[in-house]
């Protein structure tokens, strides 16, 4: 993997040869080069959102820790906001992104709303199979969900979680909905799928009660919760990425392990982002659907 000739003028890279991933071997300089090259696609999803990172100071695999509160003495180019009397980082520029990467921040997790709003600007479903060997179950669930969304005229965008499943993003650009309202929709979609495929899908939160089924996580879409940012790497062996997909790629041939940092870099260089237009999509059908769900709490008749 090529190293960017000048990673960033604001950052004095420390230990550039230190391995962030051991399998495949990716040193810090190459990882920072990835962040630079992915930044134009990644930063719009990070913009104005309080950030939680997972840092791997000794590389992957290795000890890690979550960090969402930062000291006050961060560089001047880093924007911060105060939340619960603690300083939170907003990653609005490339300098901040590379600065975090230089601290071995591997995973970038974001809330569903900006720091200045109490309402979500997207809905995300997490399709979580019991392990990576059962990834085809996530493909099946995603395709079934896509059919529902198409029938409801809801625009959706799939992405790999980079861990073991698939996540489905629904943009809410200029579509003002509360978390209570979006919960009506997410729980409805999850209920429809689990009723149709009770032996394959579940909404049971406790792993011991899932009986080996794929978990449709709609509860995670809530205030105070987070999701992995598109194009963020994951702290997994293989250096996999939470990579956006085209719906045409969500087939039985899809393989999570293919979407590594080097592979995603080649995609970035050769094709447009599958989530192009995401921040212009309003999903104007959702308020009407949610109004119907409010009127008929048991509303499975909306989709026959």
C-alpha positions as CSV (number, residue, x, y, z in Angstrom):
1,X,0.0,0.0,0.0
2,X,1.5,3.3,-1.0
3,X,2.4,5.9,1.6
4,X,1.0,9.4,0.9
5,X,4.1,11.6,0.2
6,X,3.0,14.3,2.7
7,X,0.5,12.9,5.2
8,X,-0.5,16.3,6.6
9,X,1.4,19.6,7.2
10,X,-0.2,20.1,10.6
11,X,0.7,16.7,12.0
12,X,4.1,15.5,13.2
13,X,3.7,11.8,12.7
14,X,5.1,9.8,15.6
15,X,6.4,6.2,15.1
16,X,5.4,6.1,11.4
17,X,6.7,2.5,11.1
18,X,4.7,1.2,14.0
19,X,2.3,-1.6,13.0
20,X,-1.3,-0.7,13.5
21,X,-2.4,-4.0,12.0
22,X,-0.2,-7.1,12.1
23,X,-2.3,-9.1,9.7
24,X,-2.0,-7.7,7.1
25,X,1.0,-5.6,8.1
26,X,-0.1,-2.0,7.9
27,X,2.2,0.6,9.6
28,X,0.8,3.9,11.0
29,X,2.1,5.9,8.0
30,X,0.0,3.8,5.7
31,X,-3.0,4.0,7.9
32,X,-2.8,7.8,8.0
33,X,-2.4,7.8,4.2
34,X,-5.7,5.8,4.1
35,X,-7.4,8.4,6.3
36,X,-6.2,11.2,4.0
37,X,-7.4,9.4,0.9
38,X,-10.8,8.4,2.4
39,X,-11.3,11.8,4.1
40,X,-13.5,13.4,1.4
41,X,-16.0,10.5,1.8
42,X,-15.6,10.1,5.6
43,X,-15.7,13.7,6.9
44,X,-19.3,14.5,5.7
45,X,-20.5,11.7,8.0
46,X,-18.4,13.0,10.9
47,X,-19.4,16.6,10.5
48,X,-20.8,18.3,13.6
49,X,-21.1,15.0,15.5
50,X,-19.6,14.3,18.9
51,X,-17.0,11.6,18.3
52,X,-16.2,8.4,20.1
53,X,-13.1,6.6,19.0
54,X,-11.5,3.2,19.9
55,X,-7.8,3.4,20.2
56,X,-5.3,0.6,19.8
57,X,-2.1,2.0,21.2
58,X,-0.2,-1.3,20.6
59,X,-1.9,-2.2,17.3
60,X,-4.5,-4.7,16.3
61,X,-5.0,-7.2,17.8
62,X,-4.2,-5.8,21.2
63,X,-5.5,-3.8,24.1
64,X,-8.0,-1.1,23.2
65,X,-10.1,1.6,24.9
66,X,-13.0,3.9,24.1
67,X,-12.3,7.6,24.2
68,X,-15.0,10.2,24.0
69,X,-13.9,12.8,26.5
70,X,-10.7,14.7,25.6
71,X,-8.4,17.0,27.6
72,X,-8.6,20.7,26.9
73,X,-5.1,21.0,25.5
74,X,-5.9,19.7,22.1
75,X,-4.5,21.4,19.0
76,X,-6.1,24.6,17.8
77,X,-7.5,23.0,14.7
78,X,-9.6,20.5,16.7
79,X,-13.1,21.7,17.4
80,X,-14.6,20.7,20.8
81,X,-17.9,21.1,22.5
82,X,-18.9,20.7,26.1
83,X,-21.2,17.9,27.0
84,X,-22.0,16.7,30.5
85,X,-19.2,19.1,31.7
86,X,-16.7,17.2,29.5
87,X,-14.9,18.2,26.3
88,X,-16.0,16.3,23.3
89,X,-14.3,16.4,19.9
90,X,-16.0,17.3,16.6
91,X,-14.0,15.9,13.7
92,X,-14.8,18.6,11.0
93,X,-11.5,18.7,9.2
94,X,-8.7,16.6,7.8
95,X,-6.2,17.8,10.4
96,X,-8.4,16.4,13.2
97,X,-8.9,13.1,11.4
98,X,-5.2,12.6,10.9
99,X,-4.4,13.8,14.5
100,X,-6.7,11.2,15.8
101,X,-5.2,8.5,13.5
102,X,-1.8,9.4,14.8
103,X,-3.0,8.5,18.3
104,X,-3.9,5.1,16.9
105,X,-7.6,5.9,16.8
106,X,-8.8,3.0,14.6
107,X,-12.6,3.1,15.0
108,X,-14.7,6.2,14.6
109,X,-18.2,6.0,16.1
110,X,-20.8,8.7,15.6
111,X,-24.3,9.5,17.1
112,X,-27.3,9.7,14.9
113,X,-27.7,13.5,15.4
114,X,-25.5,16.6,15.3
115,X,-24.3,18.1,18.5
116,X,-26.8,21.0,18.1
117,X,-29.9,18.8,17.6
118,X,-31.9,16.4,19.6
119,X,-33.4,14.8,16.5
120,X,-31.8,12.2,14.3
121,X,-30.6,13.0,10.8
122,X,-30.5,9.3,9.8
123,X,-31.9,5.9,10.7
124,X,-29.6,2.9,10.8
125,X,-30.5,-0.8,11.1
126,X,-27.8,-3.1,12.3
127,X,-28.1,-6.7,10.9
128,X,-25.9,-8.8,13.2
129,X,-25.4,-12.5,12.6
130,X,-24.0,-14.7,15.4
131,X,-20.6,-14.7,13.8
132,X,-18.8,-13.9,10.5
133,X,-19.3,-17.4,9.2
134,X,-23.1,-16.6,9.2
135,X,-22.6,-13.4,7.2
136,X,-24.8,-14.7,4.4
137,X,-27.7,-14.4,6.8
138,X,-27.0,-10.6,6.9
139,X,-27.2,-10.6,3.1
140,X,-30.6,-12.3,3.2
141,X,-31.9,-9.9,5.9
142,X,-30.6,-6.9,4.0
143,X,-32.3,-8.0,0.7
144,X,-35.6,-8.6,2.5
145,X,-35.4,-5.2,4.1
146,X,-34.6,-3.6,0.7
147,X,-37.8,-5.0,-0.7
148,X,-39.8,-3.5,2.2
149,X,-38.1,-0.1,1.7
150,X,-38.7,-0.1,-2.0
151,X,-42.4,-0.8,-1.5
152,X,-42.6,2.0,0.9
153,X,-40.6,4.4,-1.4
154,X,-37.9,4.7,1.2
155,X,-34.3,5.3,-0.1
156,X,-31.8,3.1,1.7
157,X,-28.0,2.6,1.5
158,X,-26.2,-0.6,2.7
159,X,-22.7,-0.7,4.2
160,X,-20.6,-3.5,5.7
161,X,-20.2,-3.1,9.4
162,X,-16.6,-4.2,9.0
163,X,-17.1,-6.6,11.8
164,X,-19.6,-9.4,10.9
165,X,-22.8,-7.9,9.5
166,X,-24.5,-5.3,7.4
167,X,-25.9,-1.9,8.4
168,X,-28.7,-0.1,6.4
169,X,-28.7,3.7,6.5
170,X,-31.8,5.8,5.7
171,X,-31.1,9.5,5.3
172,X,-33.5,12.1,6.9
173,X,-32.3,15.2,5.2
174,X,-34.8,18.0,6.0
175,X,-37.2,15.3,7.3
176,X,-37.8,16.3,10.9
177,X,-38.6,13.3,13.0
178,X,-38.0,12.6,16.7
179,X,-36.4,9.4,18.0
180,X,-39.8,8.4,19.4
181,X,-41.2,8.7,15.9
182,X,-38.4,6.8,14.2
183,X,-38.7,4.1,16.8
184,X,-42.2,3.4,15.5
185,X,-40.8,2.8,12.1
186,X,-37.8,0.8,13.0
187,X,-39.7,-1.5,15.4
188,X,-42.4,-2.0,12.7
189,X,-39.8,-3.0,10.0
190,X,-38.1,-5.4,12.5
191,X,-41.4,-6.9,13.5
192,X,-42.4,-7.5,9.9
193,X,-39.2,-9.3,9.2
194,X,-39.1,-11.4,12.4
195,X,-42.7,-12.5,11.9
196,X,-42.0,-13.5,8.3
197,X,-38.8,-15.4,9.2
198,X,-39.0,-16.4,12.9
199,X,-36.5,-19.1,12.6
200,X,-33.8,-16.9,11.0
201,X,-34.3,-13.4,12.5
202,X,-34.8,-12.1,16.0
203,X,-35.1,-8.8,17.9
204,X,-34.0,-10.5,21.2
205,X,-31.3,-8.4,22.8
206,X,-29.8,-11.1,25.0
207,X,-27.4,-13.3,23.0
208,X,-28.3,-16.4,25.0
209,X,-31.9,-16.0,23.9
210,X,-31.3,-15.5,20.2
211,X,-30.9,-19.3,19.6
212,X,-28.4,-18.7,16.9
213,X,-30.6,-16.3,14.9
214,X,-29.5,-13.1,13.2
215,X,-30.2,-10.1,15.5
216,X,-32.1,-7.1,13.9
217,X,-30.9,-4.3,16.1
218,X,-33.3,-1.4,15.9
219,X,-32.9,-0.5,19.6
220,X,-29.4,0.9,19.0
221,X,-31.0,3.7,16.9
222,X,-31.6,6.1,19.9
223,X,-30.3,9.2,21.4
224,X,-26.9,8.7,23.1
225,X,-26.1,5.6,21.0
226,X,-23.6,5.4,18.2
227,X,-22.8,3.6,15.0
228,X,-19.5,3.0,13.1
229,X,-18.8,5.8,10.6
230,X,-18.8,4.9,6.9
231,X,-15.2,4.3,5.8
232,X,-13.9,3.8,9.3
233,X,-11.5,0.9,9.7
234,X,-12.3,-1.7,12.3
235,X,-10.1,-3.1,15.1
236,X,-10.2,-6.6,13.5
237,X,-7.5,-8.8,12.1
238,X,-7.6,-8.3,8.3
239,X,-7.9,-4.5,8.6
240,X,-11.5,-4.6,7.4
241,X,-13.5,-1.4,6.8
242,X,-17.1,-0.3,7.3
243,X,-17.4,0.1,3.6
244,X,-20.5,1.5,1.8
245,X,-21.9,-0.8,-0.8
246,X,-24.1,-0.6,-3.9
247,X,-27.3,-2.7,-3.5
248,X,-26.2,-4.7,-6.6
249,X,-23.3,-5.9,-4.5
250,X,-25.4,-7.3,-1.8
251,X,-25.5,-10.9,-3.1
252,X,-24.5,-14.3,-2.0
253,X,-21.0,-13.6,-3.5
254,X,-20.4,-10.7,-1.1
255,X,-17.5,-11.3,1.3
256,X,-16.7,-9.1,4.3
257,X,-13.1,-10.1,4.4
258,X,-12.5,-8.7,0.9
259,X,-13.1,-5.1,2.0
260,X,-9.8,-4.3,3.6
261,X,-8.0,-1.0,3.8
262,X,-6.0,-1.7,0.6
263,X,-9.1,-2.9,-1.3
264,X,-11.2,0.1,-0.2
265,X,-8.4,2.4,-1.3
266,X,-8.6,0.9,-4.8
267,X,-12.4,1.4,-4.8
268,X,-12.0,5.0,-3.8
269,X,-9.5,5.5,-6.6
270,X,-11.6,3.9,-9.3
271,X,-15.3,4.4,-8.6
272,X,-17.7,6.9,-7.0
273,X,-19.0,6.4,-3.4
274,X,-22.1,4.2,-3.2
275,X,-23.5,6.8,-0.8
276,X,-23.2,9.7,-3.2
277,X,-26.2,11.9,-2.7
278,X,-26.9,10.6,0.8
279,X,-27.0,14.1,2.4
280,X,-29.5,15.4,-0.2
281,X,-32.0,12.5,0.3
282,X,-35.1,13.6,2.2
283,X,-37.1,10.3,2.4
284,X,-40.3,12.3,2.2
285,X,-42.5,9.1,2.5
286,X,-41.4,8.4,6.1
287,X,-43.6,11.0,7.9
288,X,-46.7,9.6,6.3
289,X,-45.7,6.1,7.2
290,X,-45.0,7.1,10.8
291,X,-48.3,8.9,10.9
292,X,-50.1,5.8,9.9
293,X,-48.2,3.8,12.5
294,X,-49.2,6.3,15.2
295,X,-52.8,5.9,14.1
296,X,-52.6,2.1,14.0
297,X,-50.0,0.9,16.5
298,X,-50.5,-2.7,15.3
299,X,-50.1,-1.6,11.6
300,X,-48.8,-4.8,9.8
301,X,-51.6,-4.4,7.3
302,X,-49.6,-1.5,5.8
303,X,-47.5,-4.1,4.1
304,X,-49.5,-7.2,3.1
